[in-house]
Amino acid sequence: MHHRIEQLHAIKDRFSDEMFLSNKGLSNEVGIHVFCYDPKDEMIVRRYFSDLIHSAGQPYRLIECDLYKIFLQIMRSHNILDNIQHLFSDIPVVKLYLGAYDGQTLSLFDEFHAGNYYRAFNMI
């Protein structure tokens, strides 16, 4: 758990980084980032991000989108990432993901391998 908290603090630091916020240094790639975590840490991650969303005086503004609800409508995470790239070319998008991302494919719960390629970066 301590390692996960350190990772969450590192994400908060990235949110405050001007290079991150302006999508600079990505070699002309779309600024989509993935933070993967173990399902057992769901409540820790959820609480941490809830605190970040509701904190004032930060150099960033977080907007929460419930991907579970979107997932029920679209049914595949692949479609979400493919379809939002053109909408958010000037701001970073961070996807919290219950599973693993190896730099190319997402694996839900680190069990179900989608086999799709994503143009995204690991958050930390």
PEMO-V528120 format. One record per residue. N is the residue number from 1. SS is DSSP state (hx for helix, st for strand, lp for the rest). PSI is psi in degrees with one decimal (NA if undefined). D_CENTER is the distance of its C-alpha to the mean C-alpha in Angstrom with 2 decimals. Layout:
((N;SS;PSI;D_CENTER) (N;SS;PSI;D_CENTER))
This chain:
((1;lp;-38.3;19.07) (2;hx;-40.2;19.94) (3;hx;-41.0;17.72) (4;hx;-41.5;14.64) (5;hx;-41.0;15.75) (6;hx;-41.2;16.18) (7;hx;-41.0;12.65) (8;hx;-39.3;11.50) (9;hx;-37.1;14.21) (10;hx;-36.9;13.13) (11;hx;-43.9;9.74) (12;hx;-41.5;12.10) (13;hx;-40.0;14.35) (14;hx;-36.8;11.98) (15;hx;-25.0;11.45) (16;lp;-6.1;15.25) (17;lp;124.5;15.79) (18;hx;-36.6;17.55) (19;hx;-42.7;16.72) (20;hx;-48.7;12.95) (21;hx;-27.6;13.69) (22;lp;7.4;16.13) (23;lp;35.8;14.23) (24;lp;153.4;17.11) (25;lp;24.3;17.68) (26;lp;11.9;15.65) (27;lp;44.7;18.92) (28;lp;18.3;18.71) (29;lp;160.0;15.50) (30;lp;139.4;13.08) (31;lp;66.5;10.30) (32;st;127.8;7.27) (33;st;148.1;4.96) (34;st;130.6;3.72) (35;st;108.6;4.68) (36;st;145.4;7.61) (37;st;160.1;10.36) (38;lp;139.5;13.78) (39;hx;-27.7;14.73) (40;hx;-18.0;17.39) (41;hx;9.3;15.00) (42;hx;-47.6;13.65) (43;hx;-34.2;15.95) (44;hx;-48.2;15.25) (45;hx;-44.8;11.49) (46;hx;-46.2;12.40) (47;hx;-42.5;15.24) (48;hx;-47.1;13.56) (49;hx;-32.4;11.06) (50;hx;-42.8;14.12) (51;hx;-41.3;16.11) (52;hx;-41.8;13.86) (53;hx;-37.8;13.88) (54;hx;2.9;17.62) (55;lp;141.8;18.57) (56;lp;163.3;20.84) (57;lp;23.4;21.81) (58;lp;155.7;18.51) (59;lp;7.4;18.12) (60;lp;163.8;14.96) (61;lp;122.6;14.42) (62;lp;136.9;11.42) (63;lp;122.2;11.79) (64;lp;128.7;10.80) (65;lp;123.8;10.92) (66;lp;98.0;11.98) (67;hx;-22.9;10.75) (68;hx;-44.8;13.61) (69;hx;-41.4;16.05) (70;hx;-40.6;14.78) (71;hx;-40.7;14.83) (72;hx;-30.3;18.37) (73;hx;-43.8;19.30) (74;hx;-31.8;17.86) (75;lp;-7.2;17.93) (76;lp;131.5;15.66) (77;hx;-32.4;11.97) (78;hx;-45.2;13.48) (79;hx;-38.1;15.13) (80;hx;-52.6;12.20) (81;hx;-39.6;10.59) (82;hx;-38.2;14.21) (83;hx;-14.9;15.29) (84;hx;-8.9;12.92) (85;lp;-45.8;13.39) (86;lp;-19.1;16.71) (87;lp;-25.2;15.78) (88;lp;47.4;13.39) (89;lp;-18.7;15.18) (90;lp;-3.1;15.90) (91;lp;151.7;12.75) (92;lp;146.7;9.28) (93;st;131.0;6.50) (94;st;126.5;2.91) (95;st;120.8;2.25) (96;st;129.5;4.01) (97;st;125.8;6.64) (98;st;86.9;10.26) (99;st;-143.6;11.58) (100;st;150.9;11.56) (101;st;121.5;10.64) (102;lp;15.5;13.68) (103;lp;-8.5;12.87) (104;lp;-43.1;14.36) (105;lp;149.8;13.91) (106;st;146.5;11.84) (107;st;105.9;14.00) (108;st;127.0;13.74) (109;lp;17.7;14.96) (110;lp;27.6;15.82) (111;lp;-44.0;18.80) (112;st;111.3;18.38) (113;st;116.9;17.91) (114;lp;-33.3;17.15) (115;lp;10.8;18.70) (116;lp;148.9;16.89) (117;lp;135.7;15.87) (118;lp;140.5;12.62) (119;lp;81.5;12.55) (120;lp;168.1;9.27) (121;st;144.0;9.02) (122;st;136.7;8.23) (123;lp;-42.7;6.91) (124;lp;NA;10.27))
